[in-house]
Amino acid sequence: MARYDYDLGVIGGGAAGLTVAAGAAQLGVKVLLIDKEDKLGGDCLHYGCVPSKTLIRSARVRHLMGRAGDFGLPEVELPPVDFAQVAKRISEVIDIIQVHDSVERFNSLGVEVRFGEACFVDTHSVFLNGSNVSARSWVLATGSSPSMPPIKGLDEVPYLTNIDIFSLQELPESLVVLGGGPIAVEMAQSFQRLGSKVTVIQRSNQILSREDEDMAAYVMDGMVEDGVRFVLGSKIDEVRKFDGGVEVLLESGGEKLSVAGSQLLVAMGRSSNTSGMGLEDIGVELARGSVVVDARMRTSVPHIYAAGDVTGKYRFTHAAGYEGGIVVSNAVFRLPRKANYTWLPWCTYTDPELASVGMNEKAALKADINYKMVVEEFLASDRALAEGEGRGRIKLLLNEKGKPIGCQIAAVHAGELLSEWVAAVNGKVGLATLAGAIHPYPTLAEMNKKVAGKLLGEKLFSDRVRKILKLLFSYRG
């Protein structure tokens, strides 16, 4: 029987890798965790979820200060933002969370941590820092990086990505954002609220193009109200330098346009981190640069697994953690557990937020599923009106049997509100149970109860029920 240095080797110290390493080590497995950076936590902690949400909070607080008059308070003249202080707060929040993702903590769990770039020499061994290291099984959890689109001149101008935008020391006077996905719109709104003049350039005619158009419109309307300018349906011809910044030459609506800004943010997708690892040399199948896996997160080499962004499937931190759990089930417990993304939720943290679980209308139509839609506007929420946050709606999709197949919420705190639906659909809780549950008043969460009960109310207060009750009372008389 072959001897290996470790039972399990994990390459990548982000959400997926940390989940696997911590879980396996606490079960007594000898684990080696490798990361090419000199710190753990991955993109989410250092360049993604944590810094972006910290920035969004700072921007929202400033925005609320500017709305003082809407709440019966004296108007406030907002001073310019010292972005170095915003960046300082972002760094402080990261440092606090870093303790949880520290080498010391993982060592205490029984994980050996090494830093460096690993390259496979065979299916069980990698070359790391001058020597070979072997493991019975390996997990690829190397994440993803910003994609650079083939735009003429882009490689000749300075530009920002999510890697460096949070460490700026000065607020850009103006910011041009290439892309209309979650990262693009979150950053666009935040920098506009902090005082930059922001223009978003998007290839399609809708921002957040995977979302239903009516729901994405709530986000765009909120951003337009903040002052963000949009150029949709565009084709970028060239990017070039000019005195004081960057200029984007494009076509939109049959017109040639020029959009200039002091800084350029490129947020046009992400690419899996697979280069330089020797994966194809050992038979690991790749598709468009991402690692191909089956439902058990196994690659084409059965004892090598992959989880998180590197698979190119669902690039969310919570998806990476979930997939890490699937890997532990299969690689450690040897249980044939399969990933199921039916009820995978996601949220874009704009104002209003846009959160979703299950199918939206686009997905249902693509799958040729007949559905019924139930909608409630947040203008019907007493708490939303009291908060001055009446913009938004909740949309519930039901199949022909009346069971939920998806829910979308565009509203303040939509991500928090969605959690009740995440629990309901995963726990197979019926609409009658949800509608009958007592919710505290006044809360935004009452909207979940309201939309759940709307369809039931239509049945209860129907002509048929009224006729039955009329006959019943006549009989009693």
VENHU-V79899 format. One record per residue. OMEGA is omega as a letter, one per 20 degrees, with the letter a starting at -180 (999 if undefined). Layout:
# VENHU-V79899
omega: {OMEGA:OMEGA}
This chain:
# VENHU-V79899
omega: {a:r:a:r:a:r:a:r:a:r:a:a:r:a:a:a:r:r:a:a:a:a:a:a:r:r:r:r:r:a:r:r:a:r:a:r:r:a:r:r:r:a:a:a:a:a:a:a:a:r:a:a:r:r:r:r:r:a:a:r:r:r:r:r:r:r:a:a:r:a:r:a:r:r:a:r:a:r:r:a:r:a:r:r:r:r:r:r:r:a:a:r:r:a:r:a:a:r:r:a:a:r:a:r:a:r:a:r:r:a:r:a:r:r:a:a:a:r:a:r:r:a:r:a:r:r:a:r:r:r:r:r:a:r:r:r:r:r:r:a:a:r:a:r:r:r:r:a:a:r:a:r:a:a:a:a:r:r:r:r:r:a:a:a:a:a:r:r:r:r:r:r:r:a:r:a:r:a:a:r:a:a:a:a:r:a:a:a:a:a:r:a:r:r:r:r:a:r:r:r:a:a:a:a:a:r:a:a:r:a:r:a:a:a:r:a:r:r:a:r:r:a:r:r:r:r:r:r:r:r:a:r:a:r:a:r:a:r:a:r:r:a:r:r:a:r:r:r:a:r:r:r:r:r:r:a:r:r:a:r:r:r:r:r:r:a:a:r:a:r:a:r:a:a:r:a:r:a:a:r:a:r:r:a:r:r:a:r:r:a:r:r:r:a:r:r:r:r:r:r:a:a:r:a:r:a:r:a:a:r:r:a:a:a:r:r:a:r:r:r:r:r:r:r:r:r:r:r:a:a:a:a:a:r:a:a:a:r:r:a:a:a:r:r:r:a:r:a:r:r:j:r:r:a:a:r:a:a:r:a:r:a:a:r:r:r:r:r:r:a:r:a:r:a:r:r:a:r:r:a:r:a:r:r:r:a:a:a:a:r:r:r:r:a:a:r:a:r:a:r:r:r:a:r:r:r:r:r:r:a:r:a:a:r:r:a:a:a:r:r:r:r:a:a:r:r:r:r:a:r:a:r:a:a:a:r:r:r:r:r:i:r:r:a:r:r:r:r:a:a:r:a:a:a:r:r:r:r:a:a:a:r:a:r:r:r:r:a:r:r:a:a:r:r:a:a:999}
